[in-house]
Amino acid sequence: MSPFLAYEDKRDGEDADVSSRVPLVLVHGHPFDRTMWAPQLAAFSTDRRVIAPDLRGYGSSPVTPGTVPLDRHAQDIEELLDFLGVDSFVLAGLSMGGQIAMEGYDRFGDRVRGLVLADTFPDPETPEGRRGRRAMADRLLAEGMRGYADEVLEKMVAPYADPEVKAHVHRMMTATAPEGAAASLRGRAERPDYRPLLTRVTAPALVVVGADDTYTPVADAEAMHAALPHSVLHVVAGAAHMPNLERAEEFNEVLGKFLTEVDSRS
């Protein structure tokens, strides 16, 4: 039986050590797709298995109209990893993907050897935030993605970001199905409070944030770092909400050191 999600399962290296290194699972944010992780797929698939799915409603994965909660996304990832026979892994997510990673840790944390939380936050939605996400869902269904993408591009990435990075981010947003984006917005509006979960994470964690991120500012990352029992915090200068694309070399260096540490523990 084929999996529900479209995905990339990449392992380019011929080194015998590839099989001994912990696989890396990358969870994209909203409203993007797995190509968000292109620099990481290229960098890390040379010496380990790297898996990057398109979440339900995004990229090449099927769309489920209505409401798709974060636990449905986490269940999809669990089912994909079962299908691929991946028993343990480092779980990394950015923005909404980070919240899905937290939900995933709550669901299958015994399989998570390391947790990477980038430009995300654990707090539950506020009443105002719930209204705002539902209103945005309605707007996307009525108007499509382009107007929204034009408005938020220079918050997703910094105004001074490389033009090619800006173009990539804009393409991902405008290519997303409005029905899929709206369903996740409604589901995200109902997310639980992950702050108590963070205090129970036994795996090592890496918290990364762009210094100029206005969606999830540095203070949010500092709070997660303080809550996690075993974590490292890295602030990426010259980046906003997507440091993995805006400052890919620095992001990869930090992530690479973390992966090496996880490998040594495993």
C-alpha positions in Angstrom: 0.0 0.0 0.0 1.5 3.4 -1.0 1.7 6.2 1.5 -0.7 9.1 1.6 2.0 11.8 1.4 4.3 12.7 -1.4 7.9 12.7 -0.2 11.6 12.7 -1.0 13.7 10.0 0.4 17.3 10.8 -0.4 20.5 9.0 0.3 23.3 9.9 -2.1 26.3 8.6 -0.2 28.1 5.3 -1.0 30.0 5.4 2.3 29.3 2.4 4.6 28.8 4.8 7.5 25.6 6.1 5.8 23.5 3.3 7.3 24.9 3.9 10.8 23.9 7.6 10.9 20.6 8.6 12.2 18.1 9.5 9.5 16.9 13.1 9.3 13.2 13.9 8.8 12.4 17.5 7.7 8.9 19.0 8.2 8.1 22.1 6.1 6.1 25.1 7.3 3.0 26.9 5.9 2.3 27.5 3.1 5.3 25.8 1.6 6.3 22.3 0.4 9.3 20.0 0.7 11.4 22.0 -1.7 11.8 24.4 1.2 14.5 22.0 2.4 16.5 21.9 -0.8 19.8 23.1 0.7 19.5 20.6 3.6 18.5 17.7 1.3 21.6 18.5 -0.8 24.0 18.9 2.1 23.0 16.0 4.4 22.0 13.2 2.0 25.6 12.7 1.2 26.2 10.8 4.4 22.7 10.0 5.8 19.2 9.2 4.8 17.1 12.4 4.6 13.3 12.3 4.3 11.2 15.3 3.4 7.4 14.9 2.9 4.9 17.3 1.4 2.3 17.7 4.2 -1.3 16.9 3.5 -2.7 19.8 1.4 0.7 21.0 0.2 3.0 20.3 -2.7 2.2 17.1 -4.4 0.3 15.5 -1.5 -3.5 15.2 -1.7 -5.7 18.0 -0.4 -8.2 17.4 2.5 -10.7 20.3 2.6 -12.2 21.5 5.8 -9.9 21.3 8.9 -6.6 19.4 9.2 -5.3 19.5 12.8 -1.7 19.2 13.7 -2.2 15.7 15.1 -3.4 14.6 11.6 -0.2 15.9 10.1 1.9 14.1 12.8 0.0 10.9 12.2 0.6 11.2 8.4 4.4 11.5 9.1 4.3 8.5 11.5 2.5 6.4 8.9 5.0 7.5 6.2 8.0 6.5 8.4 6.4 3.2 9.2 5.9 2.6 5.4 9.6 3.5 4.8 10.8 1.3 7.7 12.5 4.2 9.6 12.4 3.3 13.2 14.4 6.2 14.8 15.4 9.6 13.4 16.1 13.2 14.1 12.8 15.2 13.7 13.2 18.7 12.4 10.5 21.3 11.7 10.2 25.0 10.9 7.3 27.2 11.9 4.1 25.1 11.6 6.5 22.3 10.9 8.1 22.8 14.3 4.7 22.6 15.9 4.0 19.4 14.0 7.4 18.1 15.2 6.3 18.9 18.8 3.0 17.0 18.2 5.1 14.2 16.7 7.3 14.0 19.7 4.2 13.7 21.9 2.9 11.0 19.6 6.0 8.9 18.9 8.8 10.5 21.0 10.4 7.1 21.8 11.5 7.0 18.2 13.0 10.6 18.1 16.7 10.7 18.7 17.0 14.5 18.3 14.5 17.3 17.9 15.1 20.5 15.8 12.7 23.4 16.3 13.3 26.3 13.9 11.4 29.6 13.9 8.5 28.2 15.8 6.7 28.5 19.2 4.9 26.2 21.5 2.1 28.4 22.9 -1.6 27.6 22.2 -3.5 30.0 20.0 -5.1 33.1 21.5 -8.8 33.9 20.9 -7.7 36.7 18.6 -5.3 34.4 16.8 -8.0 31.8 16.3 -10.3 34.4 14.7 -7.4 35.7 12.5 -6.5 32.2 11.2 -10.1 31.4 10.4 -10.5 34.7 8.6 -7.4 34.1 6.6 -8.6 30.6 5.7 -11.8 32.2 4.3 -9.8 34.8 2.5 -7.5 32.3 0.8 -10.5 30.3 -0.4 -12.1 33.4 -1.8 -9.1 35.1 -3.3 -6.4 32.5 -3.8 -2.8 32.6 -2.7 -1.1 35.3 -4.7 -2.3 38.4 -2.8 -1.3 36.8 0.5 2.0 35.7 -0.9 2.8 39.2 -2.1 1.9 40.7 1.3 3.9 38.4 3.5 7.0 37.6 1.4 9.3 40.1 3.1 8.2 38.8 6.5 8.8 35.2 5.5 12.3 36.2 4.4 14.0 39.4 5.2 13.7 42.3 2.7 17.4 42.1 2.0 17.3 38.3 1.2 18.8 37.0 -1.9 16.4 37.5 -4.9 16.6 33.8 -5.8 15.5 32.9 -2.3 12.7 35.4 -2.4 11.5 34.0 -5.8 11.6 30.4 -4.4 9.6 31.3 -1.4 7.0 33.2 -3.4 6.7 30.3 -5.9 6.0 27.8 -3.1 3.3 30.0 -1.6 1.5 30.7 -4.9 1.7 27.0 -5.9 0.0 25.9 -2.7 -3.7 24.8 -3.0 -5.9 27.4 -1.2 -8.0 24.5 0.2 -5.0 22.8 1.7 -3.7 26.0 3.2 -7.1 26.9 4.6 -7.6 23.5 6.2 -4.2 23.7 8.0 -4.9 27.2 9.2 -8.2 26.1 10.7 -6.4 23.1 12.3 -3.6 25.2 13.6 -6.1 27.6 15.3 -7.1 24.7 17.6 -3.6 23.6 18.5 -2.8 22.6 22.1 -0.2 24.1 24.5 3.1 22.4 23.8 5.0 24.2 26.6 4.5 21.4 29.2 5.6 18.8 26.6 8.9 20.6 26.1 9.9 20.1 29.7 9.5 16.4 29.2 11.7 16.0 26.1 14.5 13.6 26.9 16.1 13.8 23.5 18.7 16.4 22.7 17.2 19.5 21.0 18.4 22.2 18.7 16.5 25.5 18.7 17.3 27.8 15.7 15.8 31.2 14.9 16.5 34.1 12.5 17.6 37.2 14.3 15.1 39.3 12.3 12.1 36.9 12.5 9.0 38.9 13.4 6.6 35.9 13.3 8.5 33.9 15.9 11.0 36.4 17.5 14.2 35.4 19.3 12.4 35.7 22.6 10.2 32.7 21.7 13.3 30.6 20.8 14.9 31.6 24.1 11.8 30.5 26.0 11.8 27.1 24.3 15.5 26.7 24.9 14.9 27.4 28.6 12.1 24.9 28.8 13.9 22.0 27.0 16.1 20.0 29.4 18.9 19.3 26.9 19.0 22.0 24.2 21.3 24.3 22.2 20.1 27.7 20.9 21.5 29.3 17.8 20.4 32.7 16.5 21.1 33.2 12.7 22.1 36.8 12.0 20.8 38.3 8.7 17.8 36.1 8.5 14.1 36.3 9.2 11.6 33.4 9.3 13.4 31.0 7.0 17.1 30.9 8.0 17.5 27.5 6.3 17.1 29.2 3.0 18.3 32.7 3.8 21.5 31.6 5.5 21.7 28.0 4.3 25.4 27.6 4.9 25.3 28.7 8.5 22.0 26.8 9.2 23.6 23.6 7.8 26.8 24.0 9.8 24.8 24.3 13.1 22.5 21.4 12.1 25.5 19.3 11.0 27.1 19.7 14.4 23.9 18.7 16.1 23.5 15.6 13.9 27.1 14.5 14.6 26.3 14.8 18.3 23.2 12.7 17.9 25.1 10.1 15.9 27.7 9.8 18.7 25.0 9.2 21.3 23.2 6.6 19.1 
